[in-house]
């Protein structure tokens, strides 16, 4: 089935209001969930919504919580998320980084004790829409083995980088440190499809493209094998040090599930150096050069990070957002 964007927002909002959110927070959070699905990231939009409601019911998410500033030095601030709604806290973190960057050129906000931010790319688009370069990342529960290990001791710690363009067609990279996020693996399983490339290990210890097999072992492959493993560890440590929050190891030892995360939001205002036209020219020249590459398959288009999102957003706004019947029925019954 397909659901209209506004109808999806209203359905999410109806449920969040019943869970105790304010009118403003319920709408903002619902809009972020719906936008994730509008952009084709169903794994961190409509598909994830029921799990978030379960986290609220378990007490992992405080529906009334607001971030509190702990301390600040220059363009760097440390905030306590008080285990509030993850996407609201993350939006606040990037908003705050943008505000600092507009004044000082660079803004860095470290946010501890927060919750899953859903689609990390949301906050890259947010920064780019404000004319800023955005960089942000989060740690996670231990859900991936370090390279060479069997047991899960590191996170798939998503990293986002965005570059603004005046036409709104920003360059936005949103990548987990695993070849596929668990949300994406779940999405392929729900669709009854295999992963396009190997994404983890099965119960026999063999690499596989079968999402259901990977879910049995929770052994996902890091991107670039040992390189992704190393980047994951570094991102986790930096987020922990800057936020004074939980590391992936702490989350694994102290938490029953994935909450009380640590995140970093960085905004850089290129207009402090360049006129927007100059930045556009630099970005456009690079993208044109890349898109003129010779494709492996004759009719295959070379895409830059974020380009597919723009096309998906337009299609889903016109036709409605595709949703698995069972998931939407579950949401409507809440």
C-alpha positions as CSV (number, residue, x, y, z in Angstrom):
1,X,0.0,0.0,0.0
2,X,1.0,3.7,-0.3
3,X,0.3,6.3,2.4
4,X,0.2,10.0,1.8
5,X,2.9,12.0,3.5
6,X,0.6,14.2,5.5
7,X,-1.5,11.1,6.5
8,X,1.6,9.4,7.8
9,X,2.6,12.4,9.9
10,X,-0.9,12.6,11.4
11,X,-1.0,8.9,12.3
12,X,2.4,9.1,14.0
13,X,1.4,12.3,15.8
14,X,-1.9,10.7,17.0
15,X,0.1,7.9,18.7
16,X,2.8,10.2,20.1
17,X,0.3,12.5,21.6
18,X,-1.3,9.6,23.4
19,X,2.1,8.6,24.7
20,X,2.4,12.0,26.4
21,X,4.4,14.2,24.0
22,X,3.5,17.9,23.7
23,X,1.8,19.0,20.5
24,X,5.0,20.6,19.1
25,X,7.2,17.7,19.9
26,X,4.7,15.1,18.6
27,X,4.5,16.9,15.3
28,X,8.2,17.5,14.9
29,X,9.1,13.9,15.7
30,X,6.4,12.5,13.5
31,X,7.5,14.7,10.6
32,X,11.0,13.4,10.9
33,X,9.8,9.8,10.9
34,X,7.6,10.5,7.8
35,X,10.4,12.4,6.0
36,X,12.7,9.4,6.5
37,X,10.1,7.2,4.7
38,X,9.4,9.9,2.1
39,X,13.1,9.8,1.2
40,X,13.1,6.0,0.9
41,X,14.7,5.2,4.2
42,X,11.9,3.0,5.4
43,X,14.1,1.1,7.8
44,X,14.5,4.2,9.9
45,X,11.0,5.6,9.3
46,X,7.8,3.8,9.2
47,X,9.4,0.4,9.8
48,X,11.2,1.6,12.9
49,X,8.2,3.4,14.5
50,X,6.6,0.5,16.3
51,X,10.0,-0.3,18.0
52,X,10.3,3.3,19.2
53,X,6.9,3.1,20.7
54,X,8.0,-0.1,22.5
55,X,11.0,1.8,23.9
56,X,8.7,4.5,25.2
57,X,6.6,1.8,26.9
58,X,9.7,0.2,28.4
59,X,10.8,3.6,29.9
60,X,13.9,3.9,27.7
61,X,12.6,7.2,26.2
62,X,11.4,10.1,28.5
63,X,8.7,11.8,26.5
64,X,9.0,15.0,28.6
65,X,12.8,15.3,28.6
66,X,14.7,18.2,27.1
67,X,18.4,18.5,26.5
68,X,20.4,20.4,29.1
69,X,23.7,22.2,28.6
70,X,26.5,20.7,30.8
71,X,29.4,23.0,29.8
72,X,30.8,25.0,26.9
73,X,34.1,26.3,25.7
74,X,34.4,28.5,22.6
75,X,32.6,26.8,19.7
76,X,32.3,23.5,21.6
77,X,29.3,22.6,23.8
78,X,28.5,19.5,25.8
79,X,24.8,18.6,26.4
80,X,22.9,15.9,28.3
81,X,20.0,14.5,26.3
82,X,18.3,13.2,29.4
83,X,17.2,10.1,27.4
84,X,14.7,12.1,25.5
85,X,13.3,11.2,22.0
86,X,16.3,10.5,19.8
87,X,15.2,12.3,16.7
88,X,14.2,15.4,18.7
89,X,17.5,15.5,20.6
90,X,19.5,15.1,17.4
91,X,17.6,17.8,15.6
92,X,18.3,20.1,18.6
93,X,22.0,19.1,18.5
94,X,22.4,20.0,14.9
95,X,20.3,23.2,15.3
96,X,22.6,24.3,18.1
97,X,25.7,23.5,16.1
98,X,24.4,25.5,13.1
99,X,23.6,28.5,15.4
100,X,27.2,28.5,16.7
101,X,28.6,28.1,13.2
102,X,26.7,31.0,11.9
103,X,28.4,33.1,14.5
104,X,31.8,31.6,14.8
105,X,32.3,29.6,11.5
106,X,32.3,26.2,13.3
107,X,29.9,24.7,15.8
108,X,30.4,21.4,17.7
109,X,27.8,19.9,19.9
110,X,28.5,16.7,21.9
111,X,25.3,15.1,23.1
112,X,25.4,12.3,25.7
113,X,22.6,10.2,27.3
114,X,20.4,10.3,24.3
115,X,18.5,7.8,22.1
116,X,18.5,6.4,18.6
117,X,18.4,9.2,16.1
118,X,16.7,7.1,13.4
119,X,18.1,8.2,10.0
120,X,21.4,10.0,10.6
121,X,21.1,11.6,7.1
122,X,18.2,13.7,8.5
123,X,20.7,15.9,10.3
124,X,23.0,16.2,7.3
125,X,20.1,17.5,5.2
126,X,19.3,19.8,8.1
127,X,22.8,21.3,8.1
128,X,22.9,21.6,4.3
129,X,19.5,23.3,4.2
130,X,20.9,25.9,6.5
131,X,23.8,26.5,4.1
132,X,26.3,24.6,6.3
133,X,28.6,21.6,5.8
134,X,27.4,19.0,8.3
135,X,29.3,16.2,10.0
136,X,27.7,14.0,12.7
137,X,27.9,10.5,14.1
138,X,26.5,8.3,16.8
139,X,27.7,5.3,18.7
140,X,25.4,2.3,19.2
141,X,25.0,-0.8,21.3
142,X,27.7,-3.5,20.6
143,X,26.2,-5.0,17.4
144,X,29.2,-5.8,15.2
145,X,32.4,-7.9,15.7
146,X,35.7,-6.1,15.5
147,X,37.7,-7.3,12.5
148,X,39.0,-10.8,13.3
149,X,36.6,-11.3,16.2
150,X,33.5,-13.5,16.5
151,X,31.7,-11.7,19.4
152,X,30.0,-8.3,19.0
153,X,32.1,-5.6,20.9
154,X,31.9,-2.6,18.6
155,X,29.0,-0.6,17.0
156,X,28.0,0.0,13.4
157,X,28.3,3.7,14.4
158,X,26.7,5.7,11.5
159,X,28.6,8.7,10.1
160,X,27.0,11.5,8.1
161,X,28.7,14.2,6.0
162,X,26.8,16.8,3.9
163,X,27.7,19.6,1.6
164,X,25.2,22.3,0.7
165,X,24.1,23.4,-2.8
166,X,21.9,26.5,-3.4
167,X,19.4,24.4,-5.5
168,X,18.7,22.2,-2.5
169,X,20.1,19.1,-4.2
170,X,22.8,18.7,-1.5
171,X,25.5,16.1,-1.3
172,X,24.6,13.9,1.7
173,X,26.6,10.8,2.7
174,X,24.9,8.7,5.4
175,X,26.7,5.4,6.1
176,X,26.9,3.0,8.9
177,X,30.2,1.3,9.6
178,X,28.6,-2.0,8.8
179,X,28.0,-3.0,5.1
180,X,24.3,-2.8,5.9
181,X,22.5,-1.3,9.0
182,X,20.3,-3.7,10.9
183,X,17.3,-1.6,9.8
184,X,18.3,-2.2,6.2
185,X,18.8,-5.9,6.8
186,X,15.3,-6.0,8.4
187,X,13.9,-4.1,5.4
188,X,15.3,-6.7,2.9
189,X,13.9,-9.5,5.1
190,X,10.4,-8.0,5.1
191,X,10.5,-7.7,1.3
192,X,11.7,-11.3,1.0
193,X,14.8,-10.2,-0.9
194,X,18.5,-11.1,-0.6
195,X,21.1,-8.4,0.0
196,X,22.8,-7.1,-3.1
197,X,26.2,-8.1,-1.7
198,X,27.4,-10.1,1.3
199,X,26.5,-8.4,4.5
200,X,27.4,-10.7,7.3
201,X,27.8,-14.3,8.6
202,X,25.4,-17.2,8.8
203,X,25.2,-19.8,11.6
204,X,27.9,-21.8,9.8
205,X,30.4,-18.9,9.9
206,X,30.1,-18.3,6.2
207,X,29.5,-14.9,4.6
208,X,25.9,-14.6,3.3
209,X,23.5,-12.3,1.5
210,X,20.5,-13.8,3.3
211,X,19.1,-11.2,5.8
212,X,17.3,-13.7,8.0
213,X,20.6,-15.7,8.5
214,X,22.5,-12.5,9.5
215,X,19.8,-11.7,12.0
216,X,20.3,-15.1,13.6
217,X,24.0,-14.4,14.3
218,X,24.1,-10.6,14.6
219,X,27.5,-10.9,12.9
220,X,27.5,-8.1,10.3
221,X,30.4,-7.2,8.1
222,X,32.2,-3.9,8.6
223,X,32.6,-1.7,5.5
224,X,36.1,-2.1,4.2
225,X,36.6,-5.0,6.6
226,X,39.3,-3.9,9.0
227,X,39.0,-0.3,7.9
228,X,35.4,0.0,8.9
229,X,36.2,-1.7,12.2
230,X,38.9,0.8,12.9
231,X,36.7,3.8,12.0
232,X,33.9,2.5,14.2
233,X,36.2,2.3,17.2
234,X,37.6,5.8,16.6
235,X,34.1,7.4,16.2
236,X,32.9,5.7,19.4
237,X,35.8,6.9,21.5
238,X,35.6,10.5,20.2
239,X,31.9,10.7,20.9
240,X,32.4,9.3,24.4
241,X,35.3,11.7,25.2
242,X,33.5,14.8,23.9
243,X,30.1,14.0,25.4
244,X,31.3,12.3,28.6
245,X,28.6,9.8,27.9
246,X,28.4,6.1,27.5
247,X,30.8,4.3,25.1
248,X,29.6,1.3,23.1
249,X,31.3,-0.9,25.7
250,X,29.4,0.9,28.5
251,X,26.1,0.5,26.6
252,X,26.7,-3.2,26.2
253,X,27.5,-3.6,29.9
254,X,24.9,-1.4,31.5
255,X,21.9,-1.2,29.2
256,X,19.3,-3.9,28.3
257,X,18.9,-2.4,24.9
258,X,20.1,0.5,22.7
259,X,19.6,3.7,24.6
260,X,21.8,6.3,26.5
261,X,23.9,6.8,23.3
262,X,26.6,9.4,22.6
263,X,26.6,11.7,19.5
264,X,28.5,14.5,17.9
265,X,27.1,17.3,15.7
266,X,29.4,19.6,13.7
267,X,28.4,22.4,11.5
268,X,30.7,24.5,9.3
269,X,29.6,27.7,7.6
270,X,31.4,27.9,4.2
271,X,30.0,31.4,3.6
272,X,32.6,32.7,6.0
273,X,35.1,32.1,3.2
274,X,33.1,31.7,0.0
275,X,30.1,33.3,-1.6
276,X,27.4,30.6,-2.2
277,X,28.0,30.8,-6.0
278,X,31.7,29.9,-5.4
279,X,30.8,26.9,-3.3
280,X,28.2,25.8,-5.8
281,X,30.8,26.0,-8.6
282,X,33.3,23.8,-6.7
283,X,30.7,21.2,-5.9
284,X,29.1,21.2,-9.3
285,X,32.4,20.8,-11.1
286,X,33.3,17.8,-9.0
287,X,29.9,16.1,-9.4
288,X,29.9,16.7,-13.2
289,X,33.4,15.1,-13.5
290,X,32.3,12.1,-11.4
291,X,29.0,11.6,-13.2
292,X,30.7,11.6,-16.6
293,X,32.5,8.4,-15.5
294,X,32.2,5.4,-17.8
295,X,29.6,3.0,-16.2
296,X,30.3,-0.7,-15.8
297,X,26.8,-1.4,-17.1
298,X,25.8,0.6,-20.2
299,X,22.6,2.0,-18.9
300,X,23.6,2.5,-15.3
301,X,23.7,6.0,-14.0
302,X,26.5,7.2,-11.7
303,X,25.0,8.8,-8.7
304,X,26.5,11.1,-6.0
305,X,25.6,10.6,-2.3
306,X,22.0,11.9,-1.8
307,X,21.0,12.0,-5.4
308,X,18.8,8.9,-5.2
309,X,17.0,10.4,-2.2
310,X,15.9,13.5,-4.2
311,X,14.3,11.3,-6.9
312,X,12.7,9.0,-4.3
313,X,11.3,12.0,-2.4
314,X,9.6,13.4,-5.5
315,X,8.1,10.0,-6.4
316,X,6.8,9.3,-3.0
317,X,5.3,12.7,-2.5
318,X,3.4,12.2,-5.8
319,X,2.3,8.6,-5.4
320,X,2.4,8.1,-1.6
321,X,4.9,6.3,0.6
322,X,5.1,2.5,0.1
323,X,4.4,0.7,3.4
324,X,4.2,-3.0,4.2
325,X,0.5,-3.8,5.0
326,X,1.3,-5.6,8.2
327,X,3.4,-2.7,9.6
328,X,0.8,-0.1,8.8
329,X,-2.0,-2.2,10.3
330,X,0.1,-2.6,13.4
331,X,0.6,1.2,13.6
332,X,-3.1,1.9,13.0
333,X,-4.0,-0.4,15.9
334,X,-1.9,1.5,18.4
